[in-house]
């Protein structure tokens, strides 16, 4: 399997109080951290290992990783 980039989705788990990162591009990627800033280095470290373990091949010297975040927030409706 060849990858030109890896997409990682990070979602806030309100119940656990952590960000959880997963990817359909890399088998086995599940990482969590209290902040998005703490999540990024963990994701990158795990990805390095998983790329090798999963036999991922790329012709690029560096594989781009897109960390997409999702969080629902609410604000008061001023006209309510």
C-alpha positions in Angstrom: 0.0 0.0 0.0 1.4 3.4 -0.9 0.4 6.7 0.8 1.0 10.2 -0.3 -0.4 11.5 3.0 -2.0 10.2 6.2 -5.2 11.6 7.6 -5.7 11.5 11.4 -9.0 12.5 12.9 -8.9 13.9 16.5 -12.2 14.2 18.3 -12.9 15.4 21.8 -14.3 12.7 24.1 -16.4 14.7 26.6 -17.0 11.7 28.9 -13.3 10.8 29.2 -12.1 14.4 29.0 -9.4 13.7 26.4 -8.7 14.1 22.7 -8.8 10.8 20.8 -6.9 10.4 17.5 -7.7 7.6 15.0 -7.0 7.0 11.3 -8.4 4.7 8.7 -5.1 5.1 6.8 -3.0 3.3 9.4 -4.2 0.1 11.2 -3.8 0.3 15.0 -3.7 4.1 15.5 -5.6 5.1 18.7 -3.9 7.8 20.8 -5.4 10.1 23.5 -4.2 13.1 25.3 -5.6 15.9 27.5 -4.9 18.6 25.0 -4.5 18.8 21.2 -1.0 20.2 21.7 -0.1 17.1 23.7 -1.8 14.8 21.2 0.3 15.8 18.2 3.7 14.5 19.3 2.1 11.3 20.6 0.4 10.7 17.2 3.7 11.3 15.3 5.6 9.0 17.5 3.1 6.2 17.2 2.8 6.7 13.4 6.5 6.2 12.9 6.2 2.8 14.5 2.9 1.8 12.8 4.2 2.8 9.4 7.0 0.3 9.8 4.9 -2.4 11.4 2.2 -2.1 8.7 4.7 -2.2 5.9 3.5 1.2 4.5 5.6 2.4 1.6 6.0 5.9 0.2 8.3 7.4 -2.4 8.4 10.7 -0.4 11.2 11.6 2.0 8.6 12.9 4.4 5.0 11.7 4.6 2.5 14.5 5.3 0.2 14.0 8.2 -3.1 15.9 8.4 -4.4 16.0 11.9 -8.1 17.1 11.6 -9.7 18.2 14.8 -13.4 18.2 15.7 -15.0 19.7 18.7 -18.6 20.9 19.3 -19.0 24.0 21.3 -22.1 26.1 22.1 -22.6 29.8 22.6 -25.6 31.5 24.0 -28.0 32.8 21.4 -28.2 36.5 21.9 -31.7 36.8 20.3 -33.2 33.9 22.3 
